[in-house]
Structure formats: C-alpha cells, structure tokens
Amino acid sequence: MGEIKVSSHNLGRLLADSTDTSARSYQAVFSELAESHRGRPVTKIVVLLRRAADEALLGLAAAGLVEQAEAIRTGERYVLRIRVT
C-alpha cells in the first residue's frame, strides 16, 4: 500500500472524472495498465506510470511507482492512500 499527498487543487489530476474529457487522470491510466500489462516487466510498466504521473503533475516517488508496477505485473490489488492537503 502506498501513500501520497495531493493538494485539493490537483485532486482531479489523480482521480477519474467523467465530466473532464481534456486529459486522462492517473487513476484512469493505472486502471488501463492493470488490464493490459499483467505479466509484463516491471521496468516497462514503471516508464508508463512515470509518464502518467508527470503528465498529471503528481510528484510520485520512484519507489511508489515500482510498488504499483509490481502490483500490476502480478495482478494483485493495490491500495493507494491519498492525503489531501
């Protein structure tokens, strides 16, 4: 399980919002990768997660991205605790 801090102003960049069609949220990218990248190498998944985090302007730590990529690779459930500041 991971934990990140997100400003309330940037929460929309993290979570899916069906009313915003201008950009995909990090949550949407993670969900897509969880479906399409099970069993693939962690290193390839991390690159895609980093790109999504950077596009969403989220400062996710490398260790957290590796942890998420491992969950995607194995198909295990991943819980991300979000602290809104």
Secondary structure, DSSP 8 states (H G I E B T S, - for coil): -EEEEE-GGGHHHHS--TT--SS--HHHHHHHHHHH-TTS-HHHHHHHHHHHHHHTT----HHHHHHHHHHHHHT----EEEEE-
